[in-house]
Structure formats: structure tokens, C-alpha cells
Amino acid sequence: MAVSAEIPARAGVGLKAQHYDAILGSRPDVGWFEVHAENYMGAGGPPHHYLEAIRRDYPISLHGVGLSIGAERPLDEDHLARLKALNARYQPGLVSEHLAWSTHNDVFFNDLLPLPYTGEAVERVSDHIDRLQEVLDRRILLENPSTYVAFESSEMSELDFLQAVSLRSGCGLLLDVNNVLVSATNQGYSAEAYIDAFPMALVGEIHLGGHARDRDDAGQPLLIDAHDRRIDDKVWTLYARAIARAGVKPTLIEWDNNLPGWRELFAEARTADRLMSAQDALRRDRRKGLEAGHATVG
């Protein structure tokens, strides 16, 4: 019998094949695991053998990377059917997708590409989310992207776009804090102001990851959402700012490339857990202070 599907407000880790044996051998004290849905869309084999074993002990979430939810064409019904079967098989606590597109006609691009923030795009993305939620019979979360350019044709801000899609489709949001810093640095706006304005009531999950540093052709800082190293101190600071507003949320450590050993990855999860515990303690202290003040007045 598998454990509850509910994702706790703790740190989770992206599940990678290189860590299967370490996880099953040590049963680490980690809150949950997230898998890229497309990696488990085959019928069987070693990936499902290990995922079934891990699912018996931990909740999991499904994170889609290939649905192309921002594309102009309709969603791929075969892909949706595979995702539906995977959802039924593992009963994930959360399902999420990227605000991006990766298909054009019959061509698939191995990247998550941005889209202009227009009213037309709100309707298209919302229709696609409606179809996805209908197939899965559940609410999904939509992730804010990492971006490197802005479109002149955009009619609204990214935050307004995300809120409009959520209002139209009923989906929740996945706040990727590293993506916030990447986009803000590349486009010259305040990551702190973005976090302060983010609609935290809609957030069902948070992502944290590492980024690479580069320079653009003009010599300005350029961040790449690489997921190939430890989480930057600036991202940890933004994360603390986010949960100070939102409260603690299920928080994923994303590390997809240049994978470290399990101990290093687990240490990142422990850091997130400590920050969440500290935030919980602060909220309890504030609540006690308010209660004590009310008692004194009474």
C-alpha cells in the first residue's frame, strides 16, 4: 500500500536514476520526490520498477516538460493519454506544467520557449489547461518561466498574464524562484519586487535550482537556468522572502545536469527544510504575541 499522495510542506527532490539505489538503501528523511512525466511514459522496465518502490514510501509529484502548453496548435491527445495513465498509476500529490511552448506544426524543439503575453495567448493557454485538467480530472499548477528576451507585442506583465490564466482556467501556480532571478537579471527588473507582487494565494509549489553566469554581447550579466549546480545565495534569500509572504509550501530542489552524489543533493533539501522551520517558528511567535496582546487588552 502506497503512502498518502498528499505533498507535505517540506523539501522534495527531483528523482534521478543515479540516486535510486541510495534512496532505496537509506530511506532518507525527505518530504517527497518529483519526476519529469515524460521520463516515465513507457509501459514498464527499470524506471517503473524503481518509481513504484519509491512511491510506496514517499509522495510524488509529476512535472511535465513536453506538453507545449503555450503552442498555437491543440495539445497532443496521445501525450495527454499517456499523462492520464501515469497520473492514474502513481496518484501524484501535484501535477505541474511549464508556461512555454516546444512544438510547431510537426516539429518538436528540445527547449522551453517563451511566448508573448497577450490576451489571445491567455485564451489559448487557458483553453489548453482546461483540456489538461479535464483529462486528468484535477487542478494543475503552471510554472513561471525563465526568460532571456521580452516581446514587443506583449500587452501585459508576466504576473498579470499568470493571474489571468489562473482566473480563466482555475489552475494554481508553481513559483520557480530561480526563474525569477534569471528573468529579472536578464531583463533588468527587480526580483524582489516580483516576489513581493506574486499572487502567493495561488501558489501550490515552489522550485529552487542553480543557474550559470555569463555575459551577453553588450557585456551585461546573463543568467542561464542550468539546473547544474548548488542553489545560489541570492535564490535562497529570495526564497526566504517568498515564504515570509506565502507561508511554507512544498519546495523542490531541482538539479538536472552535472548531478552530484545523493549526499550533496540531500543537503540542499535540508537547507530548504531549515528555512521553512525557521519561518514556521517566526509565524508561531508572532501569533503568540498577538494572542498575548489580545489577552492583555481583554
C-alpha positions as CSV (number, residue, x, y, z in Angstrom):
1,M,0.0,0.0,0.0
2,A,1.5,3.3,-1.1
3,V,1.7,6.2,1.4
4,S,-0.7,9.2,1.1
5,A,-0.5,11.1,-2.1
6,E,-0.6,14.5,-0.3
7,I,2.6,16.5,-0.7
8,P,3.8,17.9,2.6
9,A,5.0,21.5,3.1
10,R,8.6,20.2,3.1
11,A,11.5,20.0,0.8
12,G,11.3,17.5,-2.1
13,V,14.0,16.4,-4.5
14,G,13.9,15.7,-8.3
15,L,14.2,12.0,-8.7
16,K,17.1,10.8,-10.9
17,A,18.1,7.3,-11.9
18,Q,21.6,7.8,-10.5
19,H,20.1,8.1,-7.0
20,Y,17.7,5.2,-7.0
21,D,19.9,2.8,-5.0
22,A,20.9,5.4,-2.4
23,I,17.3,6.4,-1.8
24,L,16.0,2.8,-1.5
25,G,19.0,1.8,0.6
26,S,18.8,4.6,3.1
27,R,15.2,5.8,3.1
28,P,16.3,9.4,3.6
29,D,14.1,11.8,5.6
30,V,13.0,13.8,2.6
31,G,9.4,15.0,2.2
32,W,8.7,13.9,-1.4
33,F,10.1,13.3,-4.9
34,E,9.2,14.9,-8.2
35,V,9.6,13.2,-11.6
36,H,9.5,14.5,-15.1
37,A,6.4,12.8,-16.5
38,E,7.9,12.2,-20.0
39,N,10.7,10.0,-18.4
40,Y,8.1,7.5,-17.2
41,M,5.7,7.3,-20.2
42,G,6.9,3.9,-21.3
43,A,4.9,0.8,-20.2
44,G,7.5,-0.8,-17.9
45,G,11.1,-1.5,-17.4
46,P,13.6,-0.3,-14.7
47,P,12.2,3.2,-14.4
48,H,8.8,2.0,-13.3
49,H,10.3,-0.7,-11.1
50,Y,12.2,1.9,-9.1
51,L,9.5,4.5,-9.2
52,E,6.9,2.0,-7.8
53,A,9.3,1.1,-5.0
54,I,9.9,4.8,-4.1
55,R,6.2,5.7,-4.4
56,R,5.4,3.1,-1.7
57,D,7.4,5.2,0.8
58,Y,7.1,8.7,-0.5
59,P,4.5,11.1,-2.1
60,I,5.5,12.1,-5.6
61,S,4.6,15.0,-8.0
62,L,4.5,14.9,-11.8
63,H,6.2,17.8,-13.6
64,G,5.6,18.0,-17.4
65,V,8.2,19.3,-19.7
66,G,6.9,18.3,-23.1
67,L,3.2,19.2,-23.4
68,S,3.9,22.5,-25.1
69,I,1.0,24.2,-23.3
70,G,1.7,27.6,-24.9
71,A,1.8,26.3,-28.5
72,E,-0.6,27.6,-31.1
73,R,-1.7,24.1,-32.1
74,P,-4.0,21.9,-29.9
75,L,-2.5,19.7,-27.3
76,D,-1.3,16.3,-28.4
77,E,-4.0,13.8,-27.5
78,D,-1.6,10.9,-27.4
79,H,0.6,12.7,-25.0
80,L,-2.4,13.6,-22.8
81,A,-3.5,9.9,-22.8
82,R,0.0,8.8,-21.6
83,L,-0.1,11.5,-18.9
84,K,-3.5,10.4,-17.8
85,A,-2.3,6.8,-17.4
86,L,0.7,7.9,-15.5
87,N,-1.5,10.1,-13.2
88,A,-3.8,7.1,-12.5
89,R,-0.9,4.7,-11.9
90,Y,1.0,6.8,-9.3
91,Q,-1.6,9.1,-7.9
92,P,0.7,12.1,-7.6
93,G,0.0,14.8,-5.0
94,L,0.7,17.5,-7.5
95,V,0.9,17.9,-11.3
96,S,2.5,20.9,-12.9
97,E,3.5,22.2,-16.4
98,H,5.6,25.0,-17.8
99,L,4.3,28.2,-19.3
100,A,6.2,27.6,-22.6
101,W,5.9,26.0,-26.0
102,S,8.2,23.5,-27.7
103,T,6.3,22.4,-30.8
104,H,5.5,24.0,-34.2
105,N,3.5,22.0,-36.7
106,D,5.1,18.6,-36.5
107,V,8.4,19.8,-35.3
108,F,9.5,19.3,-31.6
109,F,12.1,21.6,-30.2
110,N,14.2,20.4,-27.2
111,D,13.7,23.6,-25.3
112,L,11.1,25.5,-23.3
113,L,10.4,28.6,-25.4
114,P,8.7,31.8,-24.3
115,L,5.5,33.4,-25.6
116,P,4.2,37.0,-25.8
117,Y,1.9,38.0,-23.0
118,T,-1.3,38.9,-24.9
119,G,-5.0,38.5,-24.4
120,E,-5.0,35.9,-27.3
121,A,-2.3,33.9,-25.6
122,V,-4.2,34.0,-22.3
123,E,-7.2,32.4,-24.0
124,R,-5.1,29.8,-25.8
125,V,-3.1,28.8,-22.8
126,S,-6.2,28.7,-20.6
127,D,-8.0,26.5,-23.2
128,H,-5.1,24.1,-23.1
129,I,-5.1,24.0,-19.3
130,D,-8.8,23.4,-19.4
131,R,-8.3,20.4,-21.6
132,L,-5.4,19.1,-19.5
133,Q,-7.4,19.4,-16.3
134,E,-10.4,17.8,-17.9
135,V,-8.4,14.8,-19.0
136,L,-6.7,14.4,-15.6
137,D,-9.8,15.4,-13.6
138,R,-7.7,17.6,-11.3
139,R,-6.3,21.0,-10.9
140,I,-2.7,21.6,-12.2
141,L,0.0,24.1,-11.4
142,L,1.5,26.4,-14.0
143,E,5.2,27.4,-13.6
144,N,6.6,30.9,-14.3
145,P,9.3,30.7,-16.9
146,S,12.9,31.7,-17.1
147,T,13.2,34.2,-19.9
148,Y,16.0,35.9,-21.8
149,V,14.1,38.3,-24.0
150,A,10.9,40.3,-23.8
151,F,8.3,40.6,-26.7
152,E,7.4,44.0,-28.0
153,S,4.0,42.5,-28.7
154,S,3.3,41.8,-25.1
155,E,0.2,43.6,-23.8
156,M,0.6,42.8,-20.1
157,S,3.2,41.9,-17.5
158,E,4.1,38.3,-16.7
159,L,2.4,38.5,-13.4
160,D,-0.8,39.8,-14.9
161,F,-0.6,37.1,-17.5
162,L,-0.2,34.3,-14.9
163,Q,-3.1,35.7,-12.8
164,A,-5.3,36.0,-15.9
165,V,-4.7,32.4,-16.9
166,S,-5.3,31.2,-13.3
167,L,-8.6,33.1,-13.2
168,R,-9.7,31.9,-16.6
169,S,-8.7,28.2,-16.1
170,G,-8.8,27.7,-12.3
171,C,-5.2,26.4,-12.3
172,G,-2.8,27.1,-9.5
173,L,0.7,28.4,-9.9
174,L,4.2,27.0,-9.3
175,L,6.7,29.7,-8.2
176,D,10.1,28.9,-9.5
177,V,12.4,31.3,-7.5
178,N,15.5,30.7,-9.6
179,N,13.5,31.6,-12.7
180,V,12.5,34.8,-11.1
181,L,16.2,35.8,-10.5
182,V,17.2,34.6,-14.0
183,S,14.5,36.6,-15.8
184,A,14.9,39.7,-13.6
185,T,18.7,39.8,-14.1
186,N,18.4,39.2,-17.9
187,Q,15.7,41.8,-18.4
188,G,16.8,44.4,-15.8
189,Y,13.9,44.4,-13.3
190,S,13.7,43.8,-9.6
191,A,13.5,40.1,-8.5
192,E,12.4,41.3,-5.0
193,A,9.6,43.4,-6.4
194,Y,8.4,40.4,-8.5
195,I,8.4,38.2,-5.4
196,D,6.5,40.9,-3.4
197,A,3.8,41.2,-6.1
198,F,3.5,37.5,-6.9
199,P,-0.1,36.1,-6.1
200,M,1.0,33.8,-3.3
201,A,-2.5,32.6,-2.6
202,L,-2.4,30.7,-5.9
203,V,1.0,29.0,-5.2
204,G,0.9,25.3,-4.6
205,E,4.6,24.5,-5.0
206,I,8.0,26.3,-5.1
207,H,11.0,25.3,-7.2
208,L,14.7,26.1,-6.3
209,G,17.6,25.4,-8.7
210,G,21.1,26.5,-9.7
211,H,22.0,28.8,-12.6
212,A,25.1,29.5,-14.7
213,R,26.5,33.0,-15.1
214,D,27.5,34.5,-18.4
215,R,27.7,37.9,-20.2
216,D,25.6,39.0,-23.2
217,D,27.0,40.7,-26.3
218,A,26.9,44.1,-24.6
219,G,28.8,42.7,-21.6
220,Q,25.8,42.7,-19.3
221,P,25.2,39.9,-16.8
222,L,23.3,36.9,-18.3
223,L,22.0,34.1,-16.2
224,I,21.2,30.7,-17.6
225,D,18.6,28.4,-16.0
226,A,21.0,25.4,-16.0
227,H,20.0,23.3,-13.0
228,D,23.6,22.0,-12.9
229,R,24.9,23.3,-9.5
230,R,24.1,24.3,-6.0
231,I,21.5,26.9,-5.3
232,D,22.8,30.5,-5.3
233,D,22.7,32.5,-2.1
234,K,20.6,35.1,-3.9
235,V,18.0,32.5,-4.7
236,W,17.9,31.3,-1.0
237,T,17.4,34.9,0.0
238,L,14.5,35.3,-2.4
239,Y,13.1,32.0,-1.2
240,A,13.1,33.2,2.4
241,R,11.3,36.4,1.2
242,A,8.7,34.3,-0.7
243,I,7.8,32.0,2.2
244,A,7.7,35.0,4.6
245,R,4.7,36.1,2.4
246,A,3.2,32.8,1.4
247,G,4.0,30.6,4.4
248,V,5.7,27.3,3.9
249,K,5.0,25.4,0.7
250,P,6.2,22.1,-0.8
251,T,9.6,23.1,-2.2
252,L,11.5,21.2,-4.8
253,I,15.3,21.1,-5.2
254,E,15.9,20.9,-9.0
255,W,19.3,19.5,-10.1
256,D,19.0,18.0,-13.6
257,N,22.6,18.3,-15.1
258,N,26.1,17.5,-13.7
259,L,24.4,15.6,-11.0
260,P,26.1,15.4,-7.6
261,G,26.1,12.5,-5.2
262,W,23.0,11.9,-3.2
263,R,24.5,13.5,0.0
264,E,25.1,16.8,-1.7
265,L,21.6,16.9,-3.1
266,F,20.0,15.9,0.2
267,A,22.0,18.7,1.9
268,E,20.2,21.2,-0.3
269,A,16.9,19.8,0.7
270,R,17.9,20.0,4.4
271,T,18.7,23.7,3.9
272,A,15.2,24.3,2.5
273,D,13.6,22.4,5.4
274,R,15.6,24.5,7.9
275,L,14.4,27.8,6.3
276,M,10.8,26.5,6.3
277,S,11.1,25.5,10.0
278,A,12.5,28.9,10.9
279,Q,9.6,30.6,9.0
280,D,7.1,28.4,10.9
281,A,8.7,29.4,14.2
282,L,8.5,33.1,13.3
283,R,4.8,32.8,12.5
284,R,4.1,30.9,15.7
285,D,6.0,33.6,17.8
286,R,4.0,36.4,16.0
287,R,0.7,34.5,16.6
288,K,1.6,34.1,20.3
289,G,2.5,37.7,20.6
290,L,-0.8,38.8,19.1
291,E,-2.7,36.4,21.3
292,A,-0.9,37.7,24.4
293,G,-1.7,41.3,23.3
294,H,-5.4,40.5,22.9
295,A,-5.4,38.8,26.4
296,T,-3.8,41.8,28.0
297,V,-6.3,44.2,26.4
298,G,-9.2,41.9,27.5
